[in-house]
Amino acid sequence: MGIIGKFGDMLKGKAKSQEPFDRYTNLVKKEPGNAKAHLKLAELYQKKGDKKKAVAEYLMAAEIFLKNQFYARAMAIYKQVPKQDPTLDHVYLKIADIYRKMGFTGDAFAQYRILVQHYDGQGMKDKALEVLSLMADMDPRKTDLKEKIKIAKSQMGTMEGPGAGPTAGEGAVFDGSTPLSPGFPAGEEKKSDFFDLGAMLESAEAPQGSGPKEIAPMEKICGFEEIFKELKENSGPSAVDPNFNYNLGVASREMGFTEDAIEQFRIALEKDQNPFEAANMLGLCYKETEQWDEAIQSFQKALRMEGIPREKILEVKYELGLILKQQGKKEEALRLLREISTVDTKFREAKKEIALLLGQGHQKGKSAA
């Protein structure tokens, strides 16, 4: 092939690689409210290594989902954004806002609390006090937290002095839609590539180190532990979405955020949210990440549940049979697949899988001879 021919092929290859990008770029221009198009474009930017534009598209998709009250889908995206850019304070506040809307006041309080601890530790007292003002509205006793914030302001000297501006509750309009600050200080020590606040939110207790945890000044002043404990104890199923964690798991899996999906399906099981489907979906996620033992345990848990339609039971048994086959457990896999084929002779590819397993056994017999 001549040089011109090779150059032509290179141009064709480049045009082909640009095709999906151009298609989705044009689509979001025509349909700015198309969240799925923004998500796809974010994925393409991420593959190109353009994290800034990827984050912008992710946030656009999340805002569209949030506006249309698809809270689980919005949350699934917001939990991913800090992995791309940990400096976006307002994303953490968006997560807290969704928790509040869902009625998970303990989780929302924990989110705010982590931000207060962070800002307090970095000397950003004015920003910490803005978040404290949001937390004051959540105090179940509705007593003295606001008074304690006034004391904190006077003790920390944020009421007077150059550069002091209004904080939330004092004329400032703060609803989480804008960042509290330009970002976390660059000097902050990070244990990984990102400051993953989202991963810390789901624990019922505050993050703990290996040694005794030093209580920050604002912790002492405001008595967070007592308020947090009371909020968690009084927190029940969400009135807005009783299966919120399960739905968040589904949304995370659909978007390719498998590890987050696993986390949410586990929480859904603990909270008895759609338990059969949660166990089944958890098994599928473990299967996709080749965590075979965990997948088997999840599918077996689903099979132990009562009152499940026959078709769904067959689906779980089929997936379990495929994993057992993958692990080389031929007899167990055959037993399950034969059970399926007895009930429904045309179920998926059960007969084909049985034939393959029997064929493997026949081949081994020939080799031994």
C-alpha positions in Angstrom: 0.0 0.0 0.0 1.3 3.4 -0.9 1.9 6.4 1.4 -1.3 8.1 0.2 -3.3 4.9 0.8 -1.9 4.6 4.4 -2.6 8.3 5.1 -6.2 7.8 3.8 -6.7 4.9 6.2 -5.3 7.0 9.1 -7.8 9.7 8.3 -10.7 7.2 8.1 -9.6 5.8 11.5 -9.5 9.2 13.1 -12.9 10.1 11.6 -14.3 6.8 12.9 -13.0 7.5 16.4 -14.4 11.0 16.4 -17.9 9.9 15.2 -19.4 9.0 18.7 -17.9 12.2 20.2 -19.3 14.4 17.4 -22.7 12.7 17.6 -23.1 13.3 21.3 -21.7 16.8 21.2 -24.3 17.7 18.6 -27.0 15.9 20.5 -26.4 17.9 23.8 -26.5 21.1 21.7 -29.8 20.1 20.2 -31.2 18.6 23.5 -29.5 20.3 26.4 -31.9 18.6 28.8 -30.9 15.1 27.6 -29.1 13.7 30.8 -28.1 10.4 29.1 -26.4 12.3 26.3 -24.4 14.4 28.8 -23.5 11.2 30.6 -22.2 9.6 27.4 -20.3 12.7 26.5 -18.7 12.7 30.0 -17.6 9.1 29.5 -16.0 10.0 26.2 -14.2 12.9 27.7 -13.0 10.7 30.5 -11.6 8.2 28.0 -9.8 11.1 26.2 -8.2 12.1 29.6 -10.1 15.4 29.8 -11.2 15.2 33.4 -12.3 18.8 33.6 -14.8 18.5 30.7 -15.9 15.1 31.9 -16.8 16.5 35.4 -18.7 19.4 33.7 -20.8 16.9 31.7 -21.3 14.6 34.8 -22.5 17.6 36.8 -24.8 18.7 34.0 -26.4 15.3 33.9 -26.8 15.2 37.7 -28.5 18.6 37.7 -31.0 17.5 35.1 -31.8 14.3 37.1 -32.1 16.4 40.2 -34.4 18.9 38.6 -36.6 16.1 37.4 -36.6 14.5 40.9 -34.6 11.4 39.8 -32.8 11.6 43.1 -31.1 8.2 43.0 -29.6 8.9 39.5 -28.4 12.3 40.6 -26.8 10.9 43.8 -25.1 8.1 41.8 -23.3 10.8 39.7 -22.6 13.2 42.6 -20.8 10.3 44.5 -18.5 9.8 41.5 -17.5 13.4 40.9 -15.1 13.7 43.9 -13.1 10.9 42.3 -12.5 13.2 39.4 -12.1 16.5 41.2 -12.0 16.5 45.0 -12.1 20.3 45.2 -15.8 20.7 44.4 -17.2 21.5 47.8 -20.7 22.1 46.5 -20.9 18.5 45.3 -20.7 17.2 48.9 -23.4 19.7 49.8 -25.6 18.4 47.0 -25.2 14.9 48.4 -26.3 16.1 51.8 -29.2 17.9 50.3 -30.5 14.8 48.6 -30.1 12.8 51.8 -32.2 15.5 53.5 -34.9 15.3 50.8 -35.0 11.6 51.2 -35.4 11.9 55.0 -32.0 10.4 55.8 -31.2 13.2 58.3 -28.4 11.2 60.0 -26.6 10.7 56.7 -27.0 14.4 55.8 -25.8 15.5 59.2 -22.7 13.2 58.8 -21.9 14.8 55.4 -22.1 18.3 56.9 -20.1 17.2 59.9 -17.2 16.0 57.8 -17.1 19.3 55.9 -17.1 21.2 59.2 -14.3 19.1 60.5 -12.4 19.6 57.3 -12.9 23.4 57.2 -12.2 23.7 60.9 -8.9 21.8 60.6 -7.8 23.9 57.7 -8.6 27.2 59.6 -11.4 28.0 57.3 -13.7 29.0 60.2 -16.1 31.1 58.1 -16.9 28.2 55.8 -17.3 25.8 58.7 -19.8 28.2 60.3 -21.8 28.3 57.0 -22.2 24.6 57.2 -22.9 24.7 60.9 -25.9 27.0 60.2 -27.3 24.3 57.9 -26.8 21.7 60.7 -28.5 23.8 63.2 -31.8 23.4 61.4 -31.5 19.6 61.8 -31.0 19.5 65.6 -33.9 17.4 66.8 -34.1 19.2 70.1 -34.3 22.6 68.3 -32.7 24.2 71.4 -29.2 25.6 71.7 -27.1 24.7 68.6 -27.8 28.1 67.1 -26.7 29.8 70.3 -23.6 27.7 70.3 -22.8 28.9 66.8 -23.0 32.5 68.0 -20.6 31.5 70.8 -18.3 29.8 68.3 -18.3 33.0 66.1 -17.3 35.2 69.0 -14.6 32.7 70.1 -13.1 32.4 66.7 -13.3 36.0 65.8 -15.2 35.7 62.6 -17.8 38.3 63.5 -15.4 41.2 63.0 -12.2 41.9 61.1 -11.1 42.4 57.6 -12.5 40.0 55.0 -15.3 38.8 57.2 -18.4 38.5 55.2 -21.9 37.3 56.1 -22.4 33.7 56.8 -25.4 31.5 56.2 -28.2 32.7 58.4 -26.9 36.3 58.5 -28.1 37.7 55.1 -26.1 35.3 53.0 -28.1 33.2 50.6 -26.6 29.7 50.7 -28.5 26.7 49.3 -25.6 24.4 48.2 -25.8 25.5 44.6 -22.5 27.3 44.7 -19.2 26.3 46.2 -18.4 27.3 49.7 -14.8 28.0 48.7 -12.7 27.8 45.5 -11.6 24.3 46.7 -9.8 22.4 49.4 -6.3 23.7 50.2 -3.7 22.3 47.9 -1.5 21.4 50.9 -3.9 18.9 52.3 -2.4 15.4 52.6 -4.3 12.9 50.5 -4.0 9.1 51.0 -5.1 8.4 47.4 -5.8 10.2 44.2 -8.9 11.9 45.6 -10.4 13.0 48.9 -13.4 10.5 48.9 -15.9 12.0 51.3 -18.6 10.0 49.6 -17.1 6.7 50.8 -17.1 8.0 54.4 -20.8 9.0 54.4 -22.4 5.6 54.6 -20.8 4.7 58.0 -23.0 5.4 61.0 -20.0 6.6 63.0 -17.5 9.3 62.3 -14.3 8.2 60.6 -11.8 6.9 63.1 -8.0 6.6 62.8 -5.8 3.9 64.3 -5.3 5.9 67.5 -7.5 8.1 69.8 -9.3 10.7 67.7 -8.7 14.3 68.7 -12.0 16.2 68.9 -11.9 19.4 66.9 -12.8 22.7 68.6 -16.2 22.9 66.9 -16.9 19.3 68.0 -16.5 20.3 71.6 -18.5 23.5 71.3 -21.4 22.1 69.4 -21.8 18.6 70.8 -22.1 16.9 67.4 -21.9 13.4 68.7 -25.1 13.6 70.7 -27.0 15.2 67.9 -25.7 12.8 65.3 -26.6 9.8 67.5 -30.1 11.1 68.0 -30.6 11.7 64.3 -29.4 8.2 63.4 -31.7 6.6 66.0 -34.7 8.4 64.8 -34.0 7.9 61.1 -36.4 5.4 59.4 -37.3 4.4 55.9 -37.5 7.3 53.4 -41.0 8.6 52.9 -40.1 9.9 49.5 -38.4 6.7 48.3 -38.6 3.7 50.7 -36.2 1.7 48.4 -33.7 4.6 47.9 -30.5 2.6 48.4 -31.7 -0.1 46.1 -32.6 2.4 43.4 -29.3 4.1 43.9 -27.6 0.8 43.4 -29.6 0.2 40.2 -28.7 3.7 38.9 -25.0 3.2 39.8 -24.9 -0.1 38.0 -26.6 1.2 34.9 -24.0 4.0 34.7 -21.1 1.6 35.1 -20.3 2.6 38.7 -20.2 -1.0 39.9 -18.3 -0.6 43.2 -20.8 2.0 44.3 -23.6 -0.3 43.2 -22.2 -3.1 45.4 -22.1 -0.7 48.3 -25.7 0.4 47.9 -27.1 -3.1 47.3 -25.5 -4.2 50.5 -27.1 -1.3 52.4 -30.4 -2.1 50.7 -30.2 -5.7 52.1 -29.4 -4.5 55.6 -32.4 -2.1 55.4 -34.7 -4.7 53.9 -35.3 -2.7 50.7 -36.5 -5.0 48.0 -34.4 -7.8 49.5 -34.7 -10.4 46.7 -33.8 -8.0 43.9 -31.1 -6.4 46.0 -29.5 -9.8 46.6 -29.9 -10.8 42.9 -28.4 -7.5 41.7 -25.6 -7.7 44.2 -24.8 -11.2 42.8 -24.7 -9.8 39.3 -22.4 -7.0 40.3 -20.0 -9.4 42.0 -20.2 -11.6 38.9 -19.3 -8.6 36.7 -16.2 -7.9 38.9 -15.3 -11.6 39.0 -15.8 -11.9 42.7 -17.1 -15.4 42.4 -17.5 -16.5 46.0 -19.3 -13.3 46.9 -21.6 -13.7 43.9 -22.5 -17.3 44.9 -23.3 -16.1 48.5 -25.5 -13.4 47.1 -27.4 -15.6 44.7 -27.9 -18.3 47.4 -29.3 -15.6 49.7 -31.8 -14.6 47.0 -32.8 -18.3 46.6 -33.5 -18.7 50.3 -36.2 -16.0 50.1 -39.9 -17.0 49.9 -42.7 -15.9 47.7 -40.6 -15.2 44.6 -42.1 -15.9 41.1 -40.8 -19.0 39.3 -39.3 -17.0 36.4 -37.1 -14.9 38.8 -36.0 -18.1 40.7 -34.9 -19.6 37.3 -32.9 -16.5 36.5 -31.0 -16.6 39.7 -30.3 -20.4 39.4 -29.1 -19.9 35.8 -26.6 -17.2 36.9 -25.5 -19.3 39.8 -25.1 -22.3 37.4 -22.8 -20.2 35.1 -20.6 -19.2 38.0 -20.3 -22.7 39.3 -19.3 -23.7 35.8 -16.7 -20.9 35.7 -15.3 -22.3 39.0 -15.0 -25.8 37.6 -17.8 -27.2 39.8 -19.3 -29.2 37.0 -21.7 -31.5 39.0 -23.2 -28.6 40.9 -23.6 -26.6 37.8 -25.2 -29.5 35.9 -27.7 -30.1 38.7 -28.9 -26.5 38.6 -29.1 -26.3 34.9 -31.0 -29.5 34.7 -33.4 -28.2 37.3 -34.0 -25.2 35.1 -34.4 -27.2 31.9 -36.9 -29.6 33.6 -39.1 -26.6 34.6 -38.7 -24.7 31.3 -37.1 -26.5 28.3 -36.6 -23.3 26.4 -35.1 -21.2 29.2 -32.3 -19.1 27.8 -29.3 -21.3 26.9 -29.7 -23.9 29.7 -29.7 -26.8 27.2 -26.7 -25.5 25.4 -24.8 -25.1 28.7 -25.7 -28.6 29.8 -24.4 -30.0 26.5 -21.1 -28.1 26.8 -20.6 -29.4 30.4 -21.4 -33.0 29.3 -19.1 -32.5 26.3 -16.2 -31.4 28.6 -16.7 -34.6 30.6 -16.6 -36.7 27.5 -13.4 -35.1 26.3 -11.8 -35.7 29.7 -12.8 -39.3 29.5 -11.2 -39.7 26.1 -8.0 -38.0 27.3 -7.8 -40.4 30.3 -8.2 -43.4 28.0 
